Protein backbone atom coordinates (compact mmCIF):
# COMPACT_ATOMS: atom_id res chain seq x y z
CA UNK A 1 0.00 0.00 0.00
CA UNK A 2 1.42 3.43 -0.89
CA UNK A 3 2.67 5.50 2.04
CA UNK A 4 0.25 8.35 1.37
CA UNK A 5 -2.72 5.94 1.51
CA UNK A 6 -1.44 4.43 4.75
CA UNK A 7 -1.09 7.97 6.11
CA UNK A 8 -4.62 8.89 5.06
CA UNK A 9 -6.05 5.84 6.83
CA UNK A 10 -3.98 6.56 9.94
CA UNK A 11 -5.06 10.21 9.84
CA UNK A 12 -8.75 9.26 9.64
CA UNK A 13 -8.28 6.82 12.51
CA UNK A 14 -6.43 9.42 14.58
CA UNK A 15 -9.21 11.96 14.02
CA UNK A 16 -11.87 9.39 14.94
CA UNK A 17 -10.13 8.71 18.25
CA UNK A 18 -8.64 12.08 19.21
CA UNK A 19 -11.23 14.60 18.02
CA UNK A 20 -13.97 13.46 20.45
CA UNK A 21 -11.48 13.72 23.32
CA UNK A 22 -10.57 17.23 22.28
CA UNK A 23 -14.23 18.20 21.89
CA UNK A 24 -14.71 17.20 25.53
CA UNK A 25 -11.61 19.19 26.47
CA UNK A 26 -12.96 22.35 24.83
CA UNK A 27 -16.16 22.09 26.87
CA UNK A 28 -19.59 23.56 26.26
CA UNK A 29 -18.64 27.22 26.38
CA UNK A 30 -18.11 27.38 22.60
CA UNK A 31 -20.45 26.55 19.74
CA UNK A 32 -20.35 22.91 18.62
CA UNK A 33 -18.90 23.79 15.20
CA UNK A 34 -16.03 25.68 16.86
CA UNK A 35 -15.38 22.80 19.27
CA UNK A 36 -15.09 20.33 16.40
CA UNK A 37 -12.91 22.70 14.36
CA UNK A 38 -10.48 23.14 17.26
CA UNK A 39 -10.47 19.39 17.88
CA UNK A 40 -9.88 18.49 14.23
CA UNK A 41 -7.14 21.08 13.82
CA UNK A 42 -5.13 19.80 16.77
CA UNK A 43 -4.27 16.50 15.09
CA UNK A 44 -4.39 17.92 11.57
CA UNK A 45 -1.49 20.23 12.45
CA UNK A 46 0.76 17.53 13.89
CA UNK A 47 -0.12 14.33 12.04
CA UNK A 48 1.65 15.06 8.72
CA UNK A 49 4.75 16.14 10.65
CA UNK A 50 4.69 12.96 12.73
CA UNK A 51 4.48 10.81 9.60
CA UNK A 52 6.70 12.62 7.15
CA UNK A 53 9.02 15.09 8.86
CA UNK A 54 9.97 13.76 12.29
CA UNK A 55 11.18 10.32 11.12
CA UNK A 56 13.49 11.96 8.58
CA UNK A 57 14.62 14.54 11.10
CA UNK A 58 15.42 11.84 13.67
CA UNK A 59 17.58 9.98 11.14
CA UNK A 60 19.36 13.21 10.25
CA UNK A 61 20.02 14.03 13.90
CA UNK A 62 21.32 10.59 14.78
CA UNK A 63 21.30 7.36 12.73
CA UNK A 64 20.26 5.35 15.79
CA UNK A 65 17.12 7.45 16.35
CA UNK A 66 14.94 4.95 14.52
CA UNK A 67 12.18 2.55 15.44
CA UNK A 68 10.73 3.08 18.89
CA UNK A 69 12.92 6.14 19.50
CA UNK A 70 11.29 7.85 16.52
CA UNK A 71 7.87 6.83 17.82
CA UNK A 72 8.68 8.31 21.22
CA UNK A 73 9.94 11.59 19.73
CA UNK A 74 6.91 11.75 17.41
CA UNK A 75 4.34 11.13 20.11
CA UNK A 76 5.95 13.57 22.52
CA UNK A 77 6.05 16.20 19.80
CA UNK A 78 2.39 15.60 18.92
CA UNK A 79 1.22 15.78 22.53
CA UNK A 80 3.19 18.93 23.31
CA UNK A 81 2.25 20.71 20.09
CA UNK A 82 -1.42 19.82 20.49
CA UNK A 83 -1.33 20.98 24.12
CA UNK A 84 0.12 24.30 22.95
CA UNK A 85 -2.64 24.53 20.33
CA UNK A 86 -5.34 23.95 22.95
CA UNK A 87 -3.61 26.27 25.39
CA UNK A 88 -3.65 29.04 22.79
CA UNK A 89 -7.46 28.89 23.05
CA UNK A 90 -7.34 28.86 26.84
CA UNK A 91 -8.46 25.25 27.13
CA UNK A 92 -7.97 24.13 30.73
CA UNK A 93 -5.79 21.07 31.35
CA UNK A 94 -4.56 21.15 27.76
CA UNK A 95 -1.53 18.94 28.40
CA UNK A 96 -3.65 16.32 30.17
CA UNK A 97 -6.10 16.13 27.25
CA UNK A 98 -3.31 16.10 24.66
CA UNK A 99 -1.56 13.25 26.45
CA UNK A 100 -4.86 11.39 26.86
CA UNK A 101 -5.75 11.79 23.18
CA UNK A 102 -2.33 10.75 21.92
CA UNK A 103 -1.89 7.82 24.29
CA UNK A 104 -5.37 6.58 23.40
CA UNK A 105 -4.90 6.80 19.63
CA UNK A 106 -1.39 5.33 19.80
CA UNK A 107 -2.49 2.43 22.01
CA UNK A 108 -5.54 1.60 19.91
CA UNK A 109 -3.50 1.96 16.72
CA UNK A 110 -0.79 -0.33 18.06
CA UNK A 111 -3.44 -2.89 19.04
CA UNK A 112 -4.97 -2.81 15.55
CA UNK A 113 -1.53 -3.08 13.95
CA UNK A 114 -0.36 -5.90 16.21
CA UNK A 115 -3.46 -8.04 16.44
CA UNK A 116 -5.43 -7.24 13.30
CA UNK A 117 -2.59 -6.55 10.89
CA UNK A 118 -3.62 -2.97 10.07
Helices and strands as residue ranges (DSSP letters): H 3-26, H 32-48, I 49-53, H 54-61, H 68-88, H 94-116
